[in-house]
């Protein structure tokens, strides 16, 4: 029995996406025996580029059921089934993440139609669902909606079943994505891990630091390392001998601490983060008509940057949000390539800076508001956030645009003088990554309180 699955999500940060729509067709290899299709209220905003792609917006989801309300039905639909999806690892990860938030360990065998396509249909120009089914003459309706994509995946899968008469190739590609059970050595290490926000350190038998990580739930993150099947996870599982932790309560401090520890200690399995983790930068440049354009490019250290991002996807997601929030033009933020009016102007969501209907001075004032919000070059401020327990808060100190460090203090003894904070401050390195981690938090308004001085 198979469960043909497709999920639409909010987009956004890895492992923080929410489901906006789900479609499951229960299929016995000959016919559909049951189906479940529903919008889902993710309880977080949808990224603007996803709205454009799917047509699903926040208003449509306000009265939709939340995931916990449909979770039982999903379990019923997938029971004793192999999950089949186009790029199955994505849909399965999203589904497992939602169930883990409910405290339920959702484990299913999976089958990816992308992998099957490459094996059974070699030399195709593209293996994206839309282009593949069109090339095969399979009709597809409601592209980028869960029901339409799942039905197209089902028709594609039926073609594979008809081609692979003995089901040998299909059986060969069925995967058990998450291994049940943990080796006794790893299980013993995991038992001591706290379910709190902070930084964790993995050491080998000689005591050498081999990996540093950060998580809002250290226990869950380490469990993912210990059950993962990637080559990196398997190496960690083999080499790890001891774990230590540094609880912070504050996600901001955890990120700052993780970044500094990786740069200082250079653990063998943190290779990607030893240098700068923010590879894409945003800078402003006036065009020939005097309008400030926002330019996104790879960091080269040659130009003064406004802010930076860890990945191109994060950069584009943020740029959509920035454009919408500050009423900027997608043509001038590089999101819509045209010599005429941008698409947003055509649907009356842009006031026409792209065709000169708004003076450069007026438009540039909006851009400058974003730049001022994103920069703290000469600012002095204290960023207050959660502490390690309910009676404690944390503080990050920025002085004249320089990150100085952080401290924890008693909730009943608030810091009123800057000198008091300096007396208990844990000094930290001021570098490009630290500044960009702080900028990202300022941009997302995730802090409890900001005090300027």
C-alpha positions as a printed Julia matrix, in Angstrom:
453×3 Matrix{Float64}:
   0.0    0.0     0.0
   1.26   3.48   -0.88
   0.46   6.97    0.42
   1.1    9.51   -2.35
   1.95  12.76   -0.59
   2.46  16.42   -1.4
   2.94  19.28    1.05
   3.0   23.04    0.58
   4.82  25.08    3.23
   5.3   28.65    4.45
   8.92  28.72    3.28
  11.48  30.33    5.57
  14.27  28.96    7.76
  15.23  25.29    7.64
  13.22  23.19   10.13
  11.07  26.19   11.02
   8.7   25.97    8.06
   5.02  25.29    8.66
   2.61  23.25    6.54
  -0.01  25.29    4.66
  -1.61  22.5     2.64
  -1.41  18.7     2.5
  -2.77  16.09    0.1
  -2.54  12.32    0.59
  -3.88   9.69   -1.81
  -3.95   6.16   -0.39
  -3.17   3.91   -3.35
  -3.15   0.1    -3.53
  -1.18  -0.09   -6.77
  -4.34  -0.19   -8.89
  -6.7    2.48   -7.63
  -7.14   5.26   -5.06
  -8.82   3.79   -1.97
  -8.88   6.93    0.2
  -7.86  10.57    0.04
  -7.23  13.46    2.41
  -6.81  17.07    1.22
  -6.75  20.07    3.53
  -5.42  23.56    4.03
  -3.6   23.87    7.37
  -3.11  26.92    9.58
   0.68  26.99   10.21
   0.36  29.71   12.9
   3.28  31.58   11.28
   3.28  33.96    8.27
   3.78  32.67    4.74
   6.83  34.0     2.9
   5.78  36.4     0.08
   7.48  34.37   -2.67
   5.44  31.3    -1.58
   2.2   33.31   -1.84
   3.14  34.22   -5.41
   4.04  30.61   -6.23
   1.05  28.8    -4.71
  -1.67  31.45   -4.43
  -2.16  30.44   -0.78
  -2.14  33.5     1.51
  -2.39  34.1     5.25
  -6.07  35.11    5.08
  -7.03  31.78    3.46
  -5.54  29.86    6.38
  -7.05  31.74    9.32
 -10.02  29.37    9.61
  -8.14  26.24    8.46
  -7.45  23.45   10.98
  -4.11  23.45   12.8
  -1.75  20.52   12.36
  -2.63  18.84   15.66
  -6.27  18.79   14.57
  -5.52  16.71   11.46
  -2.57  14.7    12.82
  -4.68  11.63   13.66
  -6.17  11.58   10.15
  -2.67  11.77    8.62
  -1.55   8.8    10.72
  -4.62   6.83    9.6
  -3.96   7.69    5.94
  -0.29   6.64    6.06
  -0.56   3.57    8.31
   1.17   0.5     6.81
   2.06   2.54    3.72
   5.2    3.54    1.87
   5.2    7.34    1.53
   5.66   8.33   -2.11
   6.53  11.92   -3.04
   8.45  13.91   -5.63
  11.57  14.84   -3.62
  10.39  12.63   -0.75
  13.13  13.7     1.66
  11.65  17.23    1.78
   8.01  16.25    2.36
   8.99  13.54    4.86
  11.25  15.92    6.83
   8.49  18.52    7.06
   5.97  15.92    8.23
   8.36  14.42   10.81
   9.18  17.88   12.13
   5.49  18.69   12.69
   4.93  15.4    14.51
   8.06  15.89   16.63
   6.61  19.23   17.77
   3.66  17.2    19.08
   6.02  14.76   20.81
   5.26  11.93   18.35
   7.98   9.98   16.52
   6.56   9.6    12.99
   8.47   6.86   11.16
   7.61   5.67    7.65
   9.34   4.07    4.69
   9.7    6.5     1.78
   9.99   6.33   -1.98
  11.16   9.27   -4.09
   9.8    9.65   -7.63
  12.72  11.92   -8.55
  15.14   9.05   -7.89
  12.86   6.58   -9.7
  12.63   8.97  -12.66
  16.4    9.18  -12.97
  16.64   5.38  -12.93
  13.69   4.53  -15.19
  13.7    7.62  -17.42
  17.35   8.55  -18.0
  18.42  11.51  -20.13
  15.35  13.63  -19.36
  15.94  17.37  -19.81
  14.52  18.06  -16.35
  13.29  16.03  -13.38
  11.14  18.76  -11.85
   7.58  17.52  -11.49
   6.01  20.07  -13.85
   8.47  19.61  -16.71
   8.69  15.85  -16.29
   4.95  15.13  -16.46
   4.53  17.52  -19.4
   7.31  15.7   -21.26
   5.5   12.41  -20.61
   2.1   13.76  -21.62
   0.66  13.42  -18.12
  -1.94  16.15  -17.46
  -1.37  18.3   -14.38
  -3.85  20.75  -12.87
  -3.35  23.19  -10.0
   0.45  23.2   -10.19
   2.09  24.1    -6.84
  -1.06  23.13   -4.96
  -0.93  19.97   -2.86
  -3.85  18.17   -4.52
  -2.7   18.84   -8.09
   0.94  17.96   -7.44
   0.07  14.8    -5.47
  -2.26  13.59   -8.24
   0.43  14.22  -10.86
   2.92  12.31   -8.69
   0.44   9.41   -8.44
   0.05   9.23  -12.24
   3.83   9.34  -12.63
   4.24   6.58  -10.02
   1.59   4.43  -11.78
   3.67   4.73  -14.96
   6.71   3.45  -13.05
   4.74   0.52  -11.61
   3.57  -0.39  -15.11
   7.14  -0.15  -16.43
   8.77  -2.06  -13.55
   6.62  -5.2   -13.9
   8.35  -7.18  -11.14
   8.6   -4.15   -8.81
  12.33  -4.86   -8.45
  13.47  -1.28   -9.09
  10.66   0.23   -6.99
  11.5   -2.07   -4.06
  15.19  -1.22   -4.41
  14.46   2.51   -3.95
  12.3    2.21   -0.81
  14.14   3.85    2.08
  13.91   3.81    5.82
  14.86   7.5     6.26
  15.29   7.44   10.03
  16.95   4.52   11.73
  15.07   3.26   14.77
  17.17   2.75   17.83
  20.46   4.29   18.9
  23.7    2.48   19.69
  24.1    1.92   23.48
  27.13   4.24   23.64
  25.2    7.07   21.99
  22.07   6.39   24.03
  24.04   6.85   27.25
  25.47  10.14   25.99
  22.03  11.36   24.9
  20.46  10.72   28.32
  22.4   13.61   29.87
  21.46  16.16   27.19
  19.17  19.0    28.37
  16.01  20.02   26.47
  17.03  23.69   26.61
  18.58  26.37   24.36
  22.35  26.51   24.22
  25.57  25.24   22.68
  26.74  21.63   22.71
  30.25  20.25   22.25
  31.23  16.82   20.94
  34.63  15.36   21.89
  36.46  12.26   20.68
  38.16   9.66   22.91
  41.28  11.83   23.22
  39.19  14.78   24.42
  39.6   16.73   21.18
  36.66  18.88   20.14
  35.23  17.5    16.88
  31.92  19.38   16.57
  30.15  22.43   18.02
  26.45  23.08   17.5
  23.61  25.26   18.72
  19.95  24.41   19.27
  16.75  25.6    20.92
  16.41  22.02   22.18
  19.85  20.43   22.66
  18.43  16.96   23.32
  16.42  16.85   20.08
  19.29  18.2    17.99
  21.79  15.67   19.31
  19.26  12.89   18.76
  19.11  13.98   15.1
  22.92  13.65   14.9
  22.76  10.19   16.49
  19.96   8.88   14.23
  20.99  10.63   11.01
  22.14   8.6     8.01
  24.26  11.22    6.2
  28.01  10.63    5.91
  28.67  13.46    8.38
  26.26  12.01   10.97
  27.82   8.55   10.62
  31.31   9.97   11.19
  30.11  11.83   14.28
  28.42   8.66   15.6
  31.69   6.75   15.19
  34.02   9.38   16.68
  32.02  10.97   19.52
  33.04   9.86   23.0
  31.82  12.67   25.28
  29.36  15.57   25.23
  29.43  18.86   27.12
  26.9   21.7    27.1
  26.62  25.43   27.67
  23.05  26.5    28.35
  22.13  30.06   27.36
  18.31  30.3    27.31
  18.78  32.97   24.63
  18.96  31.84   21.0
  20.95  34.98   20.14
  23.68  34.21   22.68
  23.73  30.55   21.57
  24.35  31.62   17.96
  27.05  34.1    18.96
  28.76  31.55   21.23
  28.6   28.81   18.57
  30.11  31.09   15.91
  33.02  32.15   18.14
  33.76  28.61   19.36
  33.94  27.28   15.79
  36.34  30.03   14.72
  38.58  29.54   17.77
  38.62  25.71   17.94
  38.11  24.82   14.25
  36.4   21.44   14.94
  36.91  18.9    12.16
  33.19  18.49   11.4
  32.42  22.24   11.32
  34.43  22.93    8.16
  31.68  24.93    6.47
  31.49  27.46    9.32
  35.18  28.04   10.05
  35.2   31.1     7.85
  32.31  33.51    7.38
  28.9   31.83    7.58
  27.2   34.81    5.87
  28.18  34.52    2.22
  25.54  36.75    0.6
  25.44  40.5     1.21
  23.06  43.35    0.47
  24.29  46.8    -0.45
  22.71  49.99   -1.81
  23.63  51.76   -5.04
  22.05  54.73   -6.83
  20.98  54.18  -10.41
  21.25  56.73  -13.21
  17.87  58.23  -12.21
  18.85  58.73   -8.57
  16.88  55.8    -7.07
  18.6   53.7    -4.4
  18.7   50.1    -5.61
  19.32  47.18   -3.25
  21.85  44.76   -4.72
  22.34  41.17   -3.57
  25.67  39.52   -4.31
  28.33  37.22   -2.86
  30.5   38.89   -0.23
  33.83  40.2    -1.51
  34.74  42.74    1.17
  35.04  45.52   -1.4
  31.77  47.38   -0.79
  30.01  48.62    2.31
  27.27  46.13    3.07
  23.93  46.77    4.75
  23.41  43.23    6.01
  24.22  39.67    4.99
  22.69  36.2     4.82
  23.78  32.61    5.32
  22.23  31.35    2.08
  20.78  32.62   -1.18
  17.33  31.28   -0.23
  17.38  33.14    3.1
  18.49  36.28    1.27
  15.64  36.1    -1.26
  13.05  35.35    1.43
  14.24  38.33    3.46
  14.36  40.58    0.42
  10.7   39.81   -0.35
   9.77  40.7     3.25
  11.89  43.87    3.23
  10.37  44.98   -0.09
   6.85  44.47    1.24
   7.43  46.0     4.71
   9.15  49.18    3.49
   6.95  49.55    0.38
   9.9   49.22   -1.99
   9.83  48.31   -5.67
  10.74  44.75   -6.7
  12.52  46.15   -9.76
  14.82  48.2    -7.5
  15.44  45.3    -5.12
  16.38  42.88   -7.91
  13.4   40.58   -7.44
  11.77  41.41  -10.78
  13.86  41.91  -13.91
  12.23  44.33  -16.34
  12.86  47.56  -18.22
   9.29  48.68  -17.63
   6.95  48.6   -14.62
   7.39  45.81  -12.08
   4.77  43.1   -11.63
   3.73  44.54   -8.25
   2.77  47.8    -9.99
   0.52  45.86  -12.35
  -1.41  44.41   -9.4
  -1.41  47.79   -7.6
   1.01  46.81   -4.81
   3.76  49.21   -5.96
   3.2   52.97   -6.18
   5.22  53.34   -9.37
   8.78  54.25   -8.46
   9.8   51.86  -11.25
   8.18  54.14  -13.85
   9.04  57.46  -12.19
   5.65  58.09  -10.52
   7.41  58.56   -7.17
  10.28  61.02   -6.78
  13.71  59.53   -5.97
  13.85  61.54   -2.7
  10.58  60.03   -1.45
  11.49  56.5    -2.47
  15.05  56.73   -1.12
  13.69  57.81    2.27
  11.99  54.41    2.58
  15.19  52.61    1.58
  17.12  54.64    4.16
  14.67  53.6     6.89
  15.53  49.99    6.15
  19.27  50.74    6.09
  19.06  52.58    9.44
  17.07  49.7    10.97
  19.61  47.13    9.79
  22.75  48.97   10.84
  24.2   49.77   14.25
  27.55  51.19   13.14
  27.64  53.98   15.71
  24.88  52.77   18.04
  25.21  51.83   21.68
  22.54  49.47   22.97
  21.72  46.61   25.3
  19.76  43.7    23.84
  17.77  41.97   26.57
  16.56  38.4    26.09
  15.63  35.24   27.99
  17.97  33.78   30.57
  18.83  30.22   31.54
  15.87  29.93   33.9
  12.65  31.74   34.83
  14.38  34.03   37.36
  17.09  35.23   34.98
  17.5   37.44   31.91
  20.39  37.92   29.5
  21.95  41.01   27.96
  24.13  41.58   24.89
  26.18  44.8    24.84
  26.82  46.88   21.7
  28.97  49.97   22.3
  29.6   52.46   19.48
  28.64  49.76   16.98
  31.04  47.2    18.47
  29.8   43.91   19.95
  31.39  43.66   23.38
  29.92  40.47   24.88
  27.01  39.17   26.95
  25.96  38.61   30.55
  23.25  36.97   32.65
  21.53  38.83   35.47
  18.81  38.3    38.07
  15.29  39.22   36.99
  14.75  41.02   40.3
  17.92  43.1    39.9
  17.56  44.85   36.54
  20.63  46.51   35.03
  20.23  50.28   35.22
  23.82  51.41   34.67
  26.05  50.46   31.75
  28.96  50.07   34.16
  27.03  47.44   36.12
  26.7   45.38   32.96
  30.38  45.76   32.13
  31.31  44.39   35.55
  29.61  41.05   34.81
  30.19  40.98   31.04
  31.62  37.89   29.34
  33.79  39.46   26.61
  33.44  38.16   23.03
  35.05  38.76   19.66
  33.63  41.5    17.45
  33.7   40.13   13.91
  31.62  40.19   10.76
  29.66  37.04   11.6
  28.82  38.24   15.12
  27.55  41.57   13.78
  25.43  39.82   11.16
  23.93  37.41   13.67
  22.88  40.43   15.74
  21.59  42.27   12.65
  19.44  39.3    11.74
  17.87  39.26   15.2
  17.24  43.0    15.06
  15.62  42.55   11.66
  13.31  39.79   12.91
  12.33  41.57   16.17
  12.95  38.36   18.12
  14.4   40.04   21.22
  12.5   40.82   24.41
  13.75  44.39   24.8
  16.25  46.83   23.26
  17.61  49.75   25.3
  19.59  52.46   23.49
  22.03  54.63   25.42
